[in-house]
Every structure is written in structure tokens, then in C-alpha cells.
Amino acid sequence: MITFSKELLKKLRASSLIAFKLKNIQAYRLATALICYGEGRGINEIAILFGISVKTVVNWLIKFMSGGINWVMGKHYHGRGRKEKLTKERA
């Protein structure tokens, strides 16, 4: 069992709030699932609660343990749509 500090849980809650405001469902679910784990819920319970597989929860935990809070926060800022081919100077 891995435990999260109070400070880390606070950062995860802030991350989930940002995701909620940005309407980023994936990041919100991720942050909320990590909060649930940090509060002592089991992996099986989290999987059932979010309608995902146990393997997904384990993968999220592994990625979180290697990337930390920056990995979670990085989920908020992915651009959407196709990238521009020309720079503003060339257009």
C-alpha cells in the first residue's frame, strides 16, 4: 500500500478542480481516482466506482509514481485539434 502525504492530496484536489473547470473529463477522473486511492480506497473499489479495469488503475498509479504531480497536471494542457503547418510569420 502506497500512502500519499496531505500536501500531495491537496495538490491532487487542486488538479481535479482545474480539470473540472476546464471540462477535461479524463484529467478529472484521473485526479479523482488518485485522490480516492490516497484516501485509502482499494484498487478494485476505484475500478468499479469509475467503470474502468483494475489494470487501468494500476497503470495510472505506476505512471503517477514515476511522473508525480507534474504528470497529472500535464493532462490539463494538451492542445486539441490539428497543429498548424505554417508559423504565423510564414502565413
Distance bins in CASP14 RR format, pairs under 12 A and 6 or more apart:
PFRMAT RR
TARGET T0000
AUTHOR 0000-0000-0000
RMODE 2
METHOD distances of the structure
MODEL  1
1 37 0 0 0 0 1 0 0 0 0 0 0
1 38 0 0 0 0 1 0 0 0 0 0 0
1 40 1 0 0 1 0 0 0 0 0 0 0
1 41 0 0 0 0 0 1 0 0 0 0 0
1 42 0 0 0 0 1 0 0 0 0 0 0
1 43 0 0 0 0 1 0 0 0 0 0 0
1 61 0 0 0 0 0 1 0 0 0 0 0
2 8 0 0 0 0 0 1 0 0 0 0 0
2 34 0 0 0 0 0 1 0 0 0 0 0
2 37 1 0 0 1 0 0 0 0 0 0 0
2 38 1 0 0 1 0 0 0 0 0 0 0
2 40 0 0 0 0 1 0 0 0 0 0 0
2 42 0 0 0 0 0 1 0 0 0 0 0
2 43 0 0 0 0 0 1 0 0 0 0 0
2 58 0 0 0 0 0 1 0 0 0 0 0
2 61 1 0 0 1 0 0 0 0 0 0 0
2 62 0 0 0 0 0 1 0 0 0 0 0
2 64 0 0 0 0 1 0 0 0 0 0 0
2 65 1 0 0 1 0 0 0 0 0 0 0
2 68 0 0 0 0 0 1 0 0 0 0 0
3 9 0 0 0 0 1 0 0 0 0 0 0
3 37 0 0 0 0 1 0 0 0 0 0 0
3 38 1 0 0 1 0 0 0 0 0 0 0
3 39 0 0 0 0 0 1 0 0 0 0 0
3 40 0 0 0 0 1 0 0 0 0 0 0
3 65 0 0 0 0 0 1 0 0 0 0 0
4 10 0 0 0 0 1 0 0 0 0 0 0
4 11 0 0 0 0 1 0 0 0 0 0 0
4 12 1 0 0 1 0 0 0 0 0 0 0
4 13 0 0 0 0 0 1 0 0 0 0 0
4 31 0 0 0 0 0 1 0 0 0 0 0
4 34 1 0 0 1 0 0 0 0 0 0 0
4 35 0 0 0 0 1 0 0 0 0 0 0
4 36 0 0 0 0 0 1 0 0 0 0 0
4 37 1 0 0 1 0 0 0 0 0 0 0
4 38 1 0 1 0 0 0 0 0 0 0 0
4 39 0 0 0 0 1 0 0 0 0 0 0
4 40 0 0 0 0 1 0 0 0 0 0 0
4 41 0 0 0 0 0 1 0 0 0 0 0
4 61 0 0 0 0 0 1 0 0 0 0 0
4 64 0 0 0 0 1 0 0 0 0 0 0
4 65 0 0 0 0 0 1 0 0 0 0 0
4 68 0 0 0 0 0 1 0 0 0 0 0
4 69 0 0 0 0 0 1 0 0 0 0 0
4 72 0 0 0 0 0 1 0 0 0 0 0
5 11 0 0 0 0 1 0 0 0 0 0 0
5 12 0 0 0 0 0 1 0 0 0 0 0
5 38 0 0 0 0 1 0 0 0 0 0 0
5 69 0 0 0 0 0 1 0 0 0 0 0
6 12 0 0 0 0 0 1 0 0 0 0 0
6 13 0 0 0 0 0 1 0 0 0 0 0
6 35 0 0 0 0 0 1 0 0 0 0 0
6 38 0 0 0 0 0 1 0 0 0 0 0
6 39 0 0 0 0 0 1 0 0 0 0 0
7 13 0 0 0 0 0 1 0 0 0 0 0
7 14 0 0 0 0 0 1 0 0 0 0 0
7 69 0 0 0 0 1 0 0 0 0 0 0
8 14 0 0 0 0 0 1 0 0 0 0 0
8 15 0 0 0 0 0 1 0 0 0 0 0
8 31 0 0 0 0 0 1 0 0 0 0 0
8 34 0 0 0 0 1 0 0 0 0 0 0
8 35 0 0 0 0 1 0 0 0 0 0 0
8 37 0 0 0 0 0 1 0 0 0 0 0
8 38 0 0 0 0 1 0 0 0 0 0 0
8 39 0 0 0 0 0 1 0 0 0 0 0
8 64 0 0 0 0 1 0 0 0 0 0 0
8 65 0 0 0 0 0 1 0 0 0 0 0
8 68 0 0 0 0 1 0 0 0 0 0 0
8 69 1 0 0 1 0 0 0 0 0 0 0
8 72 0 0 0 0 0 1 0 0 0 0 0
9 15 0 0 0 0 0 1 0 0 0 0 0
9 16 0 0 0 0 0 1 0 0 0 0 0
9 31 0 0 0 0 0 1 0 0 0 0 0
9 32 0 0 0 0 0 1 0 0 0 0 0
9 34 0 0 0 0 1 0 0 0 0 0 0
9 35 1 0 0 1 0 0 0 0 0 0 0
9 36 0 0 0 0 0 1 0 0 0 0 0
9 37 0 0 0 0 0 1 0 0 0 0 0
9 38 1 0 0 1 0 0 0 0 0 0 0
9 39 1 0 0 1 0 0 0 0 0 0 0
9 40 0 0 0 0 0 1 0 0 0 0 0
9 69 0 0 0 0 0 1 0 0 0 0 0
9 72 0 0 0 0 0 1 0 0 0 0 0
10 16 0 0 0 0 0 1 0 0 0 0 0
10 17 0 0 0 0 0 1 0 0 0 0 0
10 31 0 0 0 0 0 1 0 0 0 0 0
10 35 0 0 0 0 0 1 0 0 0 0 0
10 38 0 0 0 0 0 1 0 0 0 0 0
10 69 0 0 0 0 0 1 0 0 0 0 0
11 17 0 0 0 0 0 1 0 0 0 0 0
11 18 0 0 0 0 0 1 0 0 0 0 0
11 31 0 0 0 0 1 0 0 0 0 0 0
11 34 0 0 0 0 0 1 0 0 0 0 0
11 35 0 0 0 0 0 1 0 0 0 0 0
11 38 0 0 0 0 0 1 0 0 0 0 0
11 64 0 0 0 0 0 1 0 0 0 0 0
11 68 0 0 0 0 1 0 0 0 0 0 0
11 69 1 0 1 0 0 0 0 0 0 0 0
11 70 0 0 0 0 0 1 0 0 0 0 0
11 71 0 0 0 0 0 1 0 0 0 0 0
11 72 0 0 0 0 1 0 0 0 0 0 0
11 73 0 0 0 0 1 0 0 0 0 0 0
12 18 0 0 0 0 0 1 0 0 0 0 0
12 19 0 0 0 0 0 1 0 0 0 0 0
12 27 0 0 0 0 0 1 0 0 0 0 0
12 28 0 0 0 0 0 1 0 0 0 0 0
12 30 0 0 0 0 1 0 0 0 0 0 0
12 31 1 0 1 0 0 0 0 0 0 0 0
12 32 0 0 0 0 1 0 0 0 0 0 0
12 33 0 0 0 0 1 0 0 0 0 0 0
12 34 1 0 1 0 0 0 0 0 0 0 0
12 35 1 0 1 0 0 0 0 0 0 0 0
12 36 0 0 0 0 1 0 0 0 0 0 0
12 37 0 0 0 0 1 0 0 0 0 0 0
12 38 0 0 0 0 1 0 0 0 0 0 0
12 39 0 0 0 0 1 0 0 0 0 0 0
12 60 0 0 0 0 0 1 0 0 0 0 0
12 64 0 0 0 0 1 0 0 0 0 0 0
12 68 0 0 0 0 0 1 0 0 0 0 0
12 69 1 0 0 1 0 0 0 0 0 0 0
12 71 0 0 0 0 0 1 0 0 0 0 0
12 72 1 0 0 1 0 0 0 0 0 0 0
12 73 0 0 0 0 1 0 0 0 0 0 0
12 75 0 0 0 0 0 1 0 0 0 0 0
13 19 0 0 0 0 0 1 0 0 0 0 0
13 20 0 0 0 0 0 1 0 0 0 0 0
13 28 0 0 0 0 0 1 0 0 0 0 0
13 31 1 0 0 1 0 0 0 0 0 0 0
13 32 0 0 0 0 1 0 0 0 0 0 0
13 34 0 0 0 0 0 1 0 0 0 0 0
13 35 1 0 0 1 0 0 0 0 0 0 0
13 36 0 0 0 0 0 1 0 0 0 0 0
13 38 0 0 0 0 0 1 0 0 0 0 0
13 39 0 0 0 0 0 1 0 0 0 0 0
13 69 0 0 0 0 0 1 0 0 0 0 0
13 72 0 0 0 0 0 1 0 0 0 0 0
14 20 0 0 0 0 0 1 0 0 0 0 0
14 21 0 0 0 0 0 1 0 0 0 0 0
14 27 0 0 0 0 0 1 0 0 0 0 0
14 31 0 0 0 0 1 0 0 0 0 0 0
14 35 0 0 0 0 0 1 0 0 0 0 0
14 69 0 0 0 0 1 0 0 0 0 0 0
14 72 0 0 0 0 0 1 0 0 0 0 0
14 73 0 0 0 0 1 0 0 0 0 0 0
14 76 0 0 0 0 0 1 0 0 0 0 0
15 21 0 0 0 0 0 1 0 0 0 0 0
15 22 0 0 0 0 0 1 0 0 0 0 0
15 24 0 0 0 0 0 1 0 0 0 0 0
15 27 1 0 0 1 0 0 0 0 0 0 0
15 28 0 0 0 0 1 0 0 0 0 0 0
15 29 0 0 0 0 0 1 0 0 0 0 0
15 30 0 0 0 0 1 0 0 0 0 0 0
15 31 1 0 1 0 0 0 0 0 0 0 0
15 32 0 0 0 0 1 0 0 0 0 0 0
15 33 0 0 0 0 0 1 0 0 0 0 0
15 34 0 0 0 0 1 0 0 0 0 0 0
15 35 0 0 0 0 1 0 0 0 0 0 0
15 64 0 0 0 0 0 1 0 0 0 0 0
15 68 0 0 0 0 0 1 0 0 0 0 0
15 69 1 0 0 1 0 0 0 0 0 0 0
15 70 0 0 0 0 0 1 0 0 0 0 0
15 71 0 0 0 0 0 1 0 0 0 0 0
15 72 1 0 1 0 0 0 0 0 0 0 0
15 73 1 0 1 0 0 0 0 0 0 0 0
15 74 0 0 0 0 1 0 0 0 0 0 0
15 75 0 0 0 0 1 0 0 0 0 0 0
15 76 1 0 0 1 0 0 0 0 0 0 0
15 77 0 0 0 0 0 1 0 0 0 0 0
16 22 0 0 0 0 0 1 0 0 0 0 0
16 24 0 0 0 0 1 0 0 0 0 0 0
16 25 0 0 0 0 0 1 0 0 0 0 0
16 26 0 0 0 0 0 1 0 0 0 0 0
16 27 1 0 0 1 0 0 0 0 0 0 0
16 28 1 0 1 0 0 0 0 0 0 0 0
16 29 0 0 0 0 1 0 0 0 0 0 0
16 30 0 0 0 0 1 0 0 0 0 0 0
16 31 1 1 0 0 0 0 0 0 0 0 0
16 32 1 0 1 0 0 0 0 0 0 0 0
16 33 0 0 0 0 1 0 0 0 0 0 0
16 34 0 0 0 0 1 0 0 0 0 0 0
16 35 1 0 0 1 0 0 0 0 0 0 0
16 36 0 0 0 0 0 1 0 0 0 0 0
16 69 0 0 0 0 0 1 0 0 0 0 0
16 72 0 0 0 0 1 0 0 0 0 0 0
16 73 0 0 0 0 0 1 0 0 0 0 0
16 75 0 0 0 0 0 1 0 0 0 0 0
16 76 0 0 0 0 0 1 0 0 0 0 0
17 24 0 0 0 0 0 1 0 0 0 0 0
17 27 0 0 0 0 0 1 0 0 0 0 0
17 28 0 0 0 0 1 0 0 0 0 0 0
17 31 0 0 0 0 1 0 0 0 0 0 0
17 32 0 0 0 0 0 1 0 0 0 0 0
17 35 0 0 0 0 0 1 0 0 0 0 0
17 73 0 0 0 0 0 1 0 0 0 0 0
17 76 0 0 0 0 0 1 0 0 0 0 0
18 24 0 0 0 0 1 0 0 0 0 0 0
18 27 1 0 0 1 0 0 0 0 0 0 0
18 28 0 0 0 0 1 0 0 0 0 0 0
18 30 0 0 0 0 0 1 0 0 0 0 0
18 31 0 0 0 0 1 0 0 0 0 0 0
18 69 0 0 0 0 0 1 0 0 0 0 0
18 72 0 0 0 0 1 0 0 0 0 0 0
18 73 1 0 0 1 0 0 0 0 0 0 0
18 74 0 0 0 0 0 1 0 0 0 0 0
18 75 0 0 0 0 1 0 0 0 0 0 0
18 76 1 0 1 0 0 0 0 0 0 0 0
18 77 0 0 0 0 1 0 0 0 0 0 0
19 25 1 0 0 1 0 0 0 0 0 0 0
19 26 0 0 0 0 1 0 0 0 0 0 0
19 27 1 1 0 0 0 0 0 0 0 0 0
19 28 1 1 0 0 0 0 0 0 0 0 0
19 29 0 0 0 0 1 0 0 0 0 0 0
19 30 1 0 0 1 0 0 0 0 0 0 0
19 31 1 0 1 0 0 0 0 0 0 0 0
19 32 0 0 0 0 1 0 0 0 0 0 0
19 33 0 0 0 0 0 1 0 0 0 0 0
19 34 0 0 0 0 0 1 0 0 0 0 0
19 35 0 0 0 0 0 1 0 0 0 0 0
19 72 0 0 0 0 1 0 0 0 0 0 0
19 73 0 0 0 0 1 0 0 0 0 0 0
19 74 0 0 0 0 0 1 0 0 0 0 0
19 75 1 0 0 1 0 0 0 0 0 0 0
19 76 1 0 0 1 0 0 0 0 0 0 0
19 77 0 0 0 0 0 1 0 0 0 0 0
19 78 0 0 0 0 0 1 0 0 0 0 0
20 26 0 0 0 0 0 1 0 0 0 0 0
20 27 0 0 0 0 1 0 0 0 0 0 0
20 28 1 0 1 0 0 0 0 0 0 0 0
20 29 0 0 0 0 0 1 0 0 0 0 0
20 31 0 0 0 0 1 0 0 0 0 0 0
20 32 0 0 0 0 1 0 0 0 0 0 0
20 76 0 0 0 0 0 1 0 0 0 0 0
21 27 0 0 0 0 0 1 0 0 0 0 0
21 28 0 0 0 0 1 0 0 0 0 0 0
21 76 0 0 0 0 1 0 0 0 0 0 0
22 28 0 0 0 0 1 0 0 0 0 0 0
22 31 0 0 0 0 0 1 0 0 0 0 0
22 73 0 0 0 0 0 1 0 0 0 0 0
22 74 0 0 0 0 0 1 0 0 0 0 0
22 75 0 0 0 0 1 0 0 0 0 0 0
22 76 1 0 0 1 0 0 0 0 0 0 0
22 77 0 0 0 0 1 0 0 0 0 0 0
22 78 0 0 0 0 0 1 0 0 0 0 0
22 79 0 0 0 0 0 1 0 0 0 0 0
22 80 0 0 0 0 0 1 0 0 0 0 0
23 76 0 0 0 0 0 1 0 0 0 0 0
23 80 0 0 0 0 0 1 0 0 0 0 0
24 30 0 0 0 0 1 0 0 0 0 0 0
24 31 0 0 0 0 1 0 0 0 0 0 0
24 32 0 0 0 0 0 1 0 0 0 0 0
24 72 0 0 0 0 0 1 0 0 0 0 0
24 73 0 0 0 0 0 1 0 0 0 0 0
24 74 0 0 0 0 0 1 0 0 0 0 0
24 75 1 0 0 1 0 0 0 0 0 0 0
24 76 1 0 1 0 0 0 0 0 0 0 0
24 77 0 0 0 0 1 0 0 0 0 0 0
24 78 0 0 0 0 1 0 0 0 0 0 0
24 79 0 0 0 0 0 1 0 0 0 0 0
24 80 0 0 0 0 0 1 0 0 0 0 0
25 31 0 0 0 0 0 1 0 0 0 0 0
25 32 0 0 0 0 0 1 0 0 0 0 0
25 50 0 0 0 0 0 1 0 0 0 0 0
25 75 0 0 0 0 0 1 0 0 0 0 0
25 76 0 0 0 0 0 1 0 0 0 0 0
26 32 0 0 0 0 0 1 0 0 0 0 0
26 33 0 0 0 0 0 1 0 0 0 0 0
26 50 0 0 0 0 0 1 0 0 0 0 0
26 52 0 0 0 0 0 1 0 0 0 0 0
26 56 0 0 0 0 0 1 0 0 0 0 0
26 60 0 0 0 0 0 1 0 0 0 0 0
26 72 0 0 0 0 0 1 0 0 0 0 0
26 74 0 0 0 0 0 1 0 0 0 0 0
26 75 1 0 0 1 0 0 0 0 0 0 0
26 76 0 0 0 0 1 0 0 0 0 0 0
26 78 0 0 0 0 1 0 0 0 0 0 0
27 33 0 0 0 0 0 1 0 0 0 0 0
27 34 0 0 0 0 0 1 0 0 0 0 0
27 60 0 0 0 0 0 1 0 0 0 0 0
27 71 0 0 0 0 0 1 0 0 0 0 0
27 72 1 0 0 1 0 0 0 0 0 0 0
27 73 0 0 0 0 1 0 0 0 0 0 0
27 74 1 0 0 1 0 0 0 0 0 0 0
27 75 1 1 0 0 0 0 0 0 0 0 0
27 76 1 0 1 0 0 0 0 0 0 0 0
27 77 0 0 0 0 1 0 0 0 0 0 0
27 78 0 0 0 0 1 0 0 0 0 0 0
28 34 0 0 0 0 0 1 0 0 0 0 0
28 35 0 0 0 0 0 1 0 0 0 0 0
28 50 0 0 0 0 0 1 0 0 0 0 0
28 72 0 0 0 0 0 1 0 0 0 0 0
28 75 0 0 0 0 1 0 0 0 0 0 0
28 76 0 0 0 0 1 0 0 0 0 0 0
29 35 0 0 0 0 0 1 0 0 0 0 0
29 36 0 0 0 0 0 1 0 0 0 0 0
29 46 0 0 0 0 0 1 0 0 0 0 0
29 47 0 0 0 0 0 1 0 0 0 0 0
29 49 0 0 0 0 1 0 0 0 0 0 0
29 50 1 0 1 0 0 0 0 0 0 0 0
29 51 0 0 0 0 1 0 0 0 0 0 0
29 52 0 0 0 0 1 0 0 0 0 0 0
29 56 0 0 0 0 1 0 0 0 0 0 0
29 57 0 0 0 0 0 1 0 0 0 0 0
29 60 0 0 0 0 1 0 0 0 0 0 0
29 72 0 0 0 0 0 1 0 0 0 0 0
29 75 0 0 0 0 1 0 0 0 0 0 0
30 36 0 0 0 0 0 1 0 0 0 0 0
30 37 0 0 0 0 0 1 0 0 0 0 0
30 46 0 0 0 0 0 1 0 0 0 0 0
30 50 0 0 0 0 1 0 0 0 0 0 0
30 52 0 0 0 0 0 1 0 0 0 0 0
30 56 0 0 0 0 1 0 0 0 0 0 0
30 57 0 0 0 0 0 1 0 0 0 0 0
30 59 0 0 0 0 0 1 0 0 0 0 0
30 60 1 0 0 1 0 0 0 0 0 0 0
30 61 0 0 0 0 0 1 0 0 0 0 0
30 63 0 0 0 0 1 0 0 0 0 0 0
30 64 0 0 0 0 1 0 0 0 0 0 0
30 68 0 0 0 0 0 1 0 0 0 0 0
30 69 0 0 0 0 0 1 0 0 0 0 0
30 71 0 0 0 0 1 0 0 0 0 0 0
30 72 1 0 0 1 0 0 0 0 0 0 0
30 73 0 0 0 0 0 1 0 0 0 0 0
30 74 0 0 0 0 0 1 0 0 0 0 0
30 75 1 0 0 1 0 0 0 0 0 0 0
30 76 0 0 0 0 0 1 0 0 0 0 0
31 37 0 0 0 0 0 1 0 0 0 0 0
31 38 0 0 0 0 0 1 0 0 0 0 0
31 50 0 0 0 0 0 1 0 0 0 0 0
31 60 0 0 0 0 1 0 0 0 0 0 0
31 64 0 0 0 0 1 0 0 0 0 0 0
31 68 0 0 0 0 0 1 0 0 0 0 0
31 69 0 0 0 0 1 0 0 0 0 0 0
31 71 0 0 0 0 0 1 0 0 0 0 0
31 72 1 0 1 0 0 0 0 0 0 0 0
31 73 0 0 0 0 1 0 0 0 0 0 0
31 74 0 0 0 0 0 1 0 0 0 0 0
31 75 0 0 0 0 1 0 0 0 0 0 0
31 76 0 0 0 0 1 0 0 0 0 0 0
32 38 0 0 0 0 0 1 0 0 0 0 0
32 39 0 0 0 0 0 1 0 0 0 0 0
32 41 0 0 0 0 0 1 0 0 0 0 0
32 46 0 0 0 0 1 0 0 0 0 0 0
32 49 0 0 0 0 1 0 0 0 0 0 0
32 50 1 0 0 1 0 0 0 0 0 0 0
32 52 0 0 0 0 0 1 0 0 0 0 0
32 57 0 0 0 0 0 1 0 0 0 0 0
32 60 0 0 0 0 0 1 0 0 0 0 0
32 72 0 0 0 0 0 1 0 0 0 0 0
33 39 0 0 0 0 0 1 0 0 0 0 0
33 40 0 0 0 0 0 1 0 0 0 0 0
33 41 0 0 0 0 1 0 0 0 0 0 0
33 42 0 0 0 0 0 1 0 0 0 0 0
33 43 0 0 0 0 1 0 0 0 0 0 0
33 45 0 0 0 0 0 1 0 0 0 0 0
33 46 1 0 1 0 0 0 0 0 0 0 0
33 47 0 0 0 0 1 0 0 0 0 0 0
33 48 0 0 0 0 0 1 0 0 0 0 0
33 49 1 0 0 1 0 0 0 0 0 0 0
33 50 1 0 1 0 0 0 0 0 0 0 0
33 51 0 0 0 0 0 1 0 0 0 0 0
33 52 1 0 0 1 0 0 0 0 0 0 0
33 54 0 0 0 0 0 1 0 0 0 0 0
33 56 0 0 0 0 1 0 0 0 0 0 0
33 57 1 0 0 1 0 0 0 0 0 0 0
33 58 0 0 0 0 0 1 0 0 0 0 0
33 59 0 0 0 0 0 1 0 0 0 0 0
33 60 1 0 0 1 0 0 0 0 0 0 0
33 61 0 0 0 0 1 0 0 0 0 0 0
33 63 0 0 0 0 0 1 0 0 0 0 0
33 64 0 0 0 0 1 0 0 0 0 0 0
33 72 0 0 0 0 0 1 0 0 0 0 0
34 40 0 0 0 0 0 1 0 0 0 0 0
34 41 0 0 0 0 0 1 0 0 0 0 0
34 43 0 0 0 0 0 1 0 0 0 0 0
34 46 0 0 0 0 1 0 0 0 0 0 0
34 50 0 0 0 0 0 1 0 0 0 0 0
34 57 0 0 0 0 1 0 0 0 0 0 0
34 60 1 0 0 1 0 0 0 0 0 0 0
34 61 1 0 0 1 0 0 0 0 0 0 0
34 62 0 0 0 0 0 1 0 0 0 0 0
34 63 0 0 0 0 0 1 0 0 0 0 0
34 64 1 0 1 0 0 0 0 0 0 0 0
34 65 0 0 0 0 0 1 0 0 0 0 0
34 67 0 0 0 0 0 1 0 0 0 0 0
34 68 0 0 0 0 1 0 0 0 0 0 0
34 69 0 0 0 0 1 0 0 0 0 0 0
34 71 0 0 0 0 0 1 0 0 0 0 0
34 72 1 0 0 1 0 0 0 0 0 0 0
34 73 0 0 0 0 0 1 0 0 0 0 0
34 75 0 0 0 0 0 1 0 0 0 0 0
35 41 0 0 0 0 1 0 0 0 0 0 0
35 46 0 0 0 0 1 0 0 0 0 0 0
35 49 0 0 0 0 0 1 0 0 0 0 0
35 50 0 0 0 0 0 1 0 0 0 0 0
35 60 0 0 0 0 0 1 0 0 0 0 0
35 64 0 0 0 0 0 1 0 0 0 0 0
35 69 0 0 0 0 0 1 0 0 0 0 0
35 72 0 0 0 0 0 1 0 0 0 0 0
36 42 1 0 0 1 0 0 0 0 0 0 0
36 43 0 0 0 0 1 0 0 0 0 0 0
36 44 0 0 0 0 0 1 0 0 0 0 0
36 45 1 0 0 1 0 0 0 0 0 0 0
36 46 1 0 1 0 0 0 0 0 0 0 0
36 47 0 0 0 0 0 1 0 0 0 0 0
36 48 0 0 0 0 0 1 0 0 0 0 0
36 49 1 0 0 1 0 0 0 0 0 0 0
36 50 0 0 0 0 1 0 0 0 0 0 0
36 52 0 0 0 0 0 1 0 0 0 0 0
36 57 0 0 0 0 1 0 0 0 0 0 0
36 60 0 0 0 0 0 1 0 0 0 0 0
36 61 0 0 0 0 0 1 0 0 0 0 0
37 43 1 0 0 1 0 0 0 0 0 0 0
37 44 0 0 0 0 0 1 0 0 0 0 0
37 45 0 0 0 0 1 0 0 0 0 0 0
37 46 1 0 0 1 0 0 0 0 0 0 0
37 47 0 0 0 0 0 1 0 0 0 0 0
37 49 0 0 0 0 0 1 0 0 0 0 0
37 50 0 0 0 0 0 1 0 0 0 0 0
37 57 1 0 0 1 0 0 0 0 0 0 0
37 58 0 0 0 0 0 1 0 0 0 0 0
37 60 0 0 0 0 1 0 0 0 0 0 0
37 61 1 0 0 1 0 0 0 0 0 0 0
37 64 0 0 0 0 1 0 0 0 0 0 0
37 65 0 0 0 0 0 1 0 0 0 0 0
38 46 0 0 0 0 1 0 0 0 0 0 0
38 61 0 0 0 0 1 0 0 0 0 0 0
38 64 0 0 0 0 0 1 0 0 0 0 0
39 45 0 0 0 0 0 1 0 0 0 0 0
39 46 0 0 0 0 0 1 0 0 0 0 0
39 49 0 0 0 0 0 1 0 0 0 0 0
40 46 0 0 0 0 1 0 0 0 0 0 0
41 47 0 0 0 0 0 1 0 0 0 0 0
41 48 0 0 0 0 0 1 0 0 0 0 0
41 49 1 0 0 1 0 0 0 0 0 0 0
41 50 0 0 0 0 0 1 0 0 0 0 0
41 57 0 0 0 0 0 1 0 0 0 0 0
42 48 0 0 0 0 1 0 0 0 0 0 0
42 49 0 0 0 0 1 0 0 0 0 0 0
42 50 0 0 0 0 0 1 0 0 0 0 0
42 54 0 0 0 0 1 0 0 0 0 0 0
42 57 0 0 0 0 1 0 0 0 0 0 0
42 58 0 0 0 0 0 1 0 0 0 0 0
42 61 0 0 0 0 0 1 0 0 0 0 0
43 49 0 0 0 0 0 1 0 0 0 0 0
43 50 0 0 0 0 0 1 0 0 0 0 0
43 52 0 0 0 0 0 1 0 0 0 0 0
43 53 0 0 0 0 0 1 0 0 0 0 0
43 54 1 0 1 0 0 0 0 0 0 0 0
43 55 0 0 0 0 1 0 0 0 0 0 0
43 56 0 0 0 0 1 0 0 0 0 0 0
43 57 1 0 1 0 0 0 0 0 0 0 0
43 58 1 0 0 1 0 0 0 0 0 0 0
43 59 0 0 0 0 0 1 0 0 0 0 0
43 60 0 0 0 0 1 0 0 0 0 0 0
43 61 1 0 0 1 0 0 0 0 0 0 0
43 62 0 0 0 0 0 1 0 0 0 0 0
44 50 0 0 0 0 0 1 0 0 0 0 0
44 51 0 0 0 0 0 1 0 0 0 0 0
44 52 0 0 0 0 0 1 0 0 0 0 0
44 53 0 0 0 0 0 1 0 0 0 0 0
44 54 1 0 0 1 0 0 0 0 0 0 0
44 55 0 0 0 0 0 1 0 0 0 0 0
44 57 0 0 0 0 1 0 0 0 0 0 0
44 58 0 0 0 0 0 1 0 0 0 0 0
45 51 0 0 0 0 0 1 0 0 0 0 0
45 52 0 0 0 0 0 1 0 0 0 0 0
45 54 0 0 0 0 0 1 0 0 0 0 0
45 57 0 0 0 0 1 0 0 0 0 0 0
46 52 0 0 0 0 1 0 0 0 0 0 0
46 53 0 0 0 0 0 1 0 0 0 0 0
46 54 0 0 0 0 1 0 0 0 0 0 0
46 56 0 0 0 0 1 0 0 0 0 0 0
46 57 1 0 1 0 0 0 0 0 0 0 0
46 58 0 0 0 0 0 1 0 0 0 0 0
46 60 0 0 0 0 1 0 0 0 0 0 0
46 61 0 0 0 0 1 0 0 0 0 0 0
47 53 1 0 0 1 0 0 0 0 0 0 0
47 54 1 0 1 0 0 0 0 0 0 0 0
47 55 0 0 0 0 1 0 0 0 0 0 0
47 56 1 0 0 1 0 0 0 0 0 0 0
47 57 1 0 1 0 0 0 0 0 0 0 0
47 58 0 0 0 0 1 0 0 0 0 0 0
47 59 0 0 0 0 0 1 0 0 0 0 0
47 60 0 0 0 0 0 1 0 0 0 0 0
47 61 0 0 0 0 0 1 0 0 0 0 0
48 54 0 0 0 0 1 0 0 0 0 0 0
48 56 0 0 0 0 0 1 0 0 0 0 0
48 57 0 0 0 0 0 1 0 0 0 0 0
49 57 0 0 0 0 1 0 0 0 0 0 0
50 56 0 0 0 0 1 0 0 0 0 0 0
50 57 1 0 0 1 0 0 0 0 0 0 0
50 60 0 0 0 0 1 0 0 0 0 0 0
51 57 0 0 0 0 1 0 0 0 0 0 0
52 58 0 0 0 0 0 1 0 0 0 0 0
52 59 0 0 0 0 1 0 0 0 0 0 0
52 60 0 0 0 0 1 0 0 0 0 0 0
53 59 0 0 0 0 1 0 0 0 0 0 0
53 60 0 0 0 0 0 1 0 0 0 0 0
54 60 0 0 0 0 0 1 0 0 0 0 0
54 61 0 0 0 0 0 1 0 0 0 0 0
55 61 0 0 0 0 0 1 0 0 0 0 0
55 62 0 0 0 0 0 1 0 0 0 0 0
56 62 0 0 0 0 0 1 0 0 0 0 0
56 63 0 0 0 0 0 1 0 0 0 0 0
57 63 0 0 0 0 0 1 0 0 0 0 0
57 64 0 0 0 0 0 1 0 0 0 0 0
58 64 0 0 0 0 0 1 0 0 0 0 0
58 65 0 0 0 0 0 1 0 0 0 0 0
59 65 0 0 0 0 0 1 0 0 0 0 0
59 66 0 0 0 0 0 1 0 0 0 0 0
59 71 0 0 0 0 0 1 0 0 0 0 0
60 66 0 0 0 0 0 1 0 0 0 0 0
60 67 0 0 0 0 0 1 0 0 0 0 0
60 68 0 0 0 0 0 1 0 0 0 0 0
60 71 0 0 0 0 1 0 0 0 0 0 0
60 72 0 0 0 0 1 0 0 0 0 0 0
60 75 0 0 0 0 0 1 0 0 0 0 0
61 67 0 0 0 0 0 1 0 0 0 0 0
61 68 0 0 0 0 0 1 0 0 0 0 0
61 71 0 0 0 0 0 1 0 0 0 0 0
61 72 0 0 0 0 0 1 0 0 0 0 0
62 68 0 0 0 0 0 1 0 0 0 0 0
62 71 0 0 0 0 0 1 0 0 0 0 0
63 69 0 0 0 0 0 1 0 0 0 0 0
63 70 0 0 0 0 0 1 0 0 0 0 0
63 71 1 0 1 0 0 0 0 0 0 0 0
63 72 0 0 0 0 1 0 0 0 0 0 0
63 74 0 0 0 0 0 1 0 0 0 0 0
63 75 0 0 0 0 0 1 0 0 0 0 0
64 70 0 0 0 0 0 1 0 0 0 0 0
64 71 1 0 0 1 0 0 0 0 0 0 0
64 72 1 0 0 1 0 0 0 0 0 0 0
64 73 0 0 0 0 0 1 0 0 0 0 0
64 74 0 0 0 0 0 1 0 0 0 0 0
64 75 0 0 0 0 0 1 0 0 0 0 0
65 71 0 0 0 0 1 0 0 0 0 0 0
65 72 0 0 0 0 0 1 0 0 0 0 0
66 72 0 0 0 0 0 1 0 0 0 0 0
67 73 0 0 0 0 0 1 0 0 0 0 0
67 74 0 0 0 0 1 0 0 0 0 0 0
67 75 0 0 0 0 0 1 0 0 0 0 0
68 74 0 0 0 0 0 1 0 0 0 0 0
68 75 0 0 0 0 0 1 0 0 0 0 0
69 75 0 0 0 0 0 1 0 0 0 0 0
69 76 0 0 0 0 0 1 0 0 0 0 0
70 76 0 0 0 0 0 1 0 0 0 0 0
70 77 0 0 0 0 0 1 0 0 0 0 0
84 90 0 0 0 0 1 0 0 0 0 0 0
84 91 0 0 0 0 1 0 0 0 0 0 0
85 91 0 0 0 0 1 0 0 0 0 0 0
END
